[in-house]
Amino acid sequence: MNYGNKEEIKKRVDELTQILNEANYNYYVLDNPTITDQEYDKYYRELLDIEKLYPEFSYDDSPTKRVGGEVVDKFNKVVHDKPMLSLANVFNEDEIRDFDAKIKKEGFNPEYVCEYKIDGLSVSLLYKEGKLVKGVTRGDGVTGEDITHNVKTIKVIPLKLKKPIDIEVRGEIFMNKKTLEKINIEREKEGLPLLQNVRNAAAGSIRQLDSKVTAKRELDNFIYYLPEPEKYNIKTHMDALNFMESLGFKVNPANKIVKDIDGIIKFIEGITEKRDKLPYEIDGVVIKVNDIFMQEELGYTAKYPKWATAYKFPALEVLTKLKDIIFTVGRTGRITPNAVLEPVIVMGSTIRRATLHNEDYVISKNLMIGDIVSIRKAGDVIPEVVEAKVMRRTGKEIPFKMINECPMCHEPIKKIEGQVDYYCVNPNCPKRNIESIIHFVSRDALNIEGLGDEIVEELYNLGFIKNIIDLFNLEDKKEQIMQFDGYGEKSLNKIIENIKKAKNISLERLLYGLGIKEIGTKTAKLLASTYKNMDALMNATIEDLESIKDIGSITADSIVKYFKVNKKLIEDLKNIGMNMDYLGKVKGTNENITNKRFVITGTISDMGRKEIKDILESFGGKVSETVSKNTDIVIVGNNPGSKYQDAMDLNITIWNEEKLHSILNDLQ
């Protein structure tokens, strides 16, 4: 096909791009097709042909780039310019009215915007000069993952805006119910496991390394938040929604302004009745103060905006049969009873098991094997046995009886004084050892990629690893391991290389990985940064440990007892070259910082919060998220939240920016 000179080619590319972008917008966002499928395909193929013949006219924001094809090795971390906070939850009318009352107590009488709480995952979209440059997951609210390659495959997300502006918007990526049904029909034909619910399906789809997979999942998106409305002279949240829609984003048409608390209740009642008829899943209603000035005045708590909340629909309960109660053994030896249930779907997930926590829990619920029980998902996530339907009993039910021996090694179990749990105290219990090794290689400990739970258990059962020291000798057994199915040389070499790298992790990760009772990640870091090396910690007495802030008598006793019986393990770890030192950046002490507890609120000029935190910690300071009576200093920047007032109320020392920079300059 002859397109003439380069100028004419570019003109045709621009023309086709505009036709296809408008067609996509009308079809996917407005649900109002303006051209036929055949016309769309014709224009699409023409543009694709031109791009193949003239690669210089194949632009990043071309409609042809939505089919996927980009493959990444991993998801890179991205720090959000402004944290993506979660919302506080309310569960009934009284709590909604309390939310409204707290706002009125601050002297405001707001109108609200009610929005559907879509069951998907949050995303931040960044545009430069109107072109999409980055898509990032919420992550932990401070740091997310770069999913740009997958975001580009979602047809309702514009690659190019209707105005060439710099902007960040936030929204929800989700999967429609019919899309899930269609995918599962295909997966069933192919003999693949079915996707259980739209939330997990959307989350799994957006975290594919190969964007072609994501493109096939036909994900959808609603935009619901503009982080910096003042940049665009926007005064209300609804105006922000309308502004984002005018740029080409898909905004939920169900969003509605209500004048007062009664309007909120009426909105919730209305959507509760038609929830099941929606094409997508929702798990509640988001309520936001409409006026931007009021939002800024109300501010934030440590975790949530005070001007918004999420009403969560009551957890859906279903009935099923309690077929059996079985017992499992954890890494510490704790024995946990678990409900074996007739499979039942709760909130879109098939539930077969649920933890029953401990003997006291089962007795308090009056559970018997064979009972009809009600099941719900606590917080819409964890399956929970609510109660036994006693009136449904037939007389054939079997009373619950706590076991007296470990289900794995059959040694007697013991109940520790002052605790509700039973423990297997056999140090050679196979299940305890398997769970201990799994914990040792887990993400927050040595983070050995390639050693998942199933592989650890299989290598244990095959006799290749019986304890954590055996992990570091796997290279000597490589030829033997490769004789078993599923262990190729390439993958095994990768695991061995990752194990070698893990020898260099910092002391706090090793301490956490050892699985010492009462030692979580936070306490492990506190111990490592205080004692600096393993020998110093091992020589610490209970009195020494108790003198450390946040270390109580139970934790101190657990640490001393652990090292008393595990000296050989530590020596063995030293002998294989495991690092025993704290590798954190400890530069020294400073009377203004060392052993002081800090909270940071507001925006500090020229410095990010993480940078300040790292400096304070490098001189022995501790940074917390919430203000309490134990806080020593609150650092206050521009637009501080409620933490500033909390500090004033508790008469805590305040550092403004000038004071902070003065202290930090003296450290140079």
C-alpha positions, 0 to 999 in steps of 0.5 A: 500500500502506497501512502506517499511521502513521510508527511502524508504517512504521519497524517494518516497515522494520526488520523487512524489513531484518533478514529480508533481512540474515539471508537475505544472511548465510545465503546468501553467508557460510554458504552455507545459504539459509533462504528461497527466491529468490521470498520474498527478492524479495518482501521486497526489493521491499516494502522498495524500495517503502516507501523510494520512498514514504517516503525518510526511512526509506531508510537508508544501511545498507539492503539495497537500497543494495547494487545500486550506482548511486553514481558518484564523480569520483575515488578520494580518498586515505586514510591508514591509522591503522595501516600495511597491511604486506605479508608476506615470502615463502618459497618452499620447505620450507627457508625455512619452517623458517628462519622457524620457527627465527628465532622459536624463536631469540627464545625462543618455541615458538609454534603457528601459524595457516595460511590460504589466500593468496587471489589478490585485493586487500587492503581495510580496512573501518572501522565506527562503532557497527556501521555501515560508514563506509569501505572503503580499498584497501591502496595503498602500505601507508601511503595507500590509496584510498577505495572505500566506494561499491564495497565496499557492493555486495559482499553478503558484507560487512555494512553493519551488524554484529551488535554496535554497535561501532567496529572496523577489520578487514582482508581480501581482496576476490576474484572466484570462478572461476565468476563470471569464467567467467560474466562472460566468456561475457557479454562474448564475446557483446557483443564485448568483450575477455575478463577474463584472470584473477580477480586483475585482474578483481577489482582492475578491478571494485573500482576502477570509478568507477560502483558499478553496474559493481562490483555486477554483478561479484559480488565476494567477500570473506574477512576475515583480520586484526584490527589492534587485538585488545587493544581487545577483550581478544583473546589469539590470532589464531584468537580474533580470526578467530572474533570477527570471524565472530561480528560477521557477517564471512565468514571462511575456514573452511579456516583452521587452527591447527597445533602446529608446523613439521611441521603447517605442511608438512602443511597446505601439502602438503594444499592443494597437492593440492586447489588446483585444485578450490577455487572461488577462486584461491590463490597460497600459504599465509599462516603466522601466529604465533597468540599475540598477545603473541608477535606484539607481542614479535617485532615488525616489520622495516621492511616486514614483520611478523616473526611472519608469512610467506607461502609462495608456490607455485612459479611455474607454467611452460608451454611455447610456441614462440619465434616471433621476437625483435624489438627495441624502443627506449626513451626513453634509446635503449636497445635491448631484444630481446623474445620474440614467443611463440605465445600461451599462458596462464600463471597465468590471463594470456595471454602473447604477449611477454616481455622478453629484456633484452639481448644477453648475456641471450639468449646465456646462455639459448642461445635460437634463433628457433623454439625451444620454450621454457618460460615462467613469471611471475616473482613471479606477475606478469612473464612470463619466458623460463626456458630453451630445450628444446634436446632439442626442436630440429628443425634449422630453428631460426634462431640469434640475431643482435644488430642493428647499427642502430636498428629505428626510425631505422636509424642505427648503435647503440653499446654503452656501455663498461662496460655490457651494453646497446646504445643508439641515439645518434640524438637525432632517433630517432622512437621515442626521442622518443615514449618521452621525451614519454611519460615527460615526461607520466607520473604521477611527472613532469608527471602530465598526465591525458589524455595516455596512451601511445597518444594521445602516439604518435598525436599524434606520428605526426600531426605535432602533437608532435615534442618536449616543447616542442610539448606546450605549443603544442597549444592553437594546433593545437586546430582541426587536431587536432579534425579527427581521430576521437577528439578532441572539443573537451571532452576536448581542452580538458581535456588543454590545461588539464592541460598548463597546470597542469603548468607549475607543478609543483615542480623535482624532478618536472621533473628526473625528467620530463626523463629524465636518465640515472641520475635517478629520483624520489628523486635528482631530489628530492635535487637539487631540495632541494639546489640549489633552482632549475634555474640553480644545478643547471646550474652545478654541477660534477662535483665539486660534485655528488659532494660530495652524499651519495648522488650518485656519479661516474656520476650526477654525470657524467650530469647535467653531460653532460645540461645541457651539450647541453640548454641550449636545451631548458631555455631554451625551457621557461623561455620557455613559463613552466615553473616552475624552482624547488623548491617543497618546504617549506624553512624553513631549517637547523638543526644538529640536523636539516639533512643528518642521516639519520633513521629513525622507529620506533614510535608518537609521541604527538600526531604522525603519522609523516608530520607528523614527516617533513615537519618534518624534511625542511623543515629539510633532514633526510632520512628513510629506512625502514631503519636502516643505518650511514649513519643518524644518528638513530633516533626511537623512540616507543611499541612500536618494532620491530626498528629500535630494536634495530638502532640500539642494535647500530650505536650510533646516536643515539636520540631518544625522544619527549621529545628529539624534542619538545624539538628541534621546540619549539626550531624554533618 
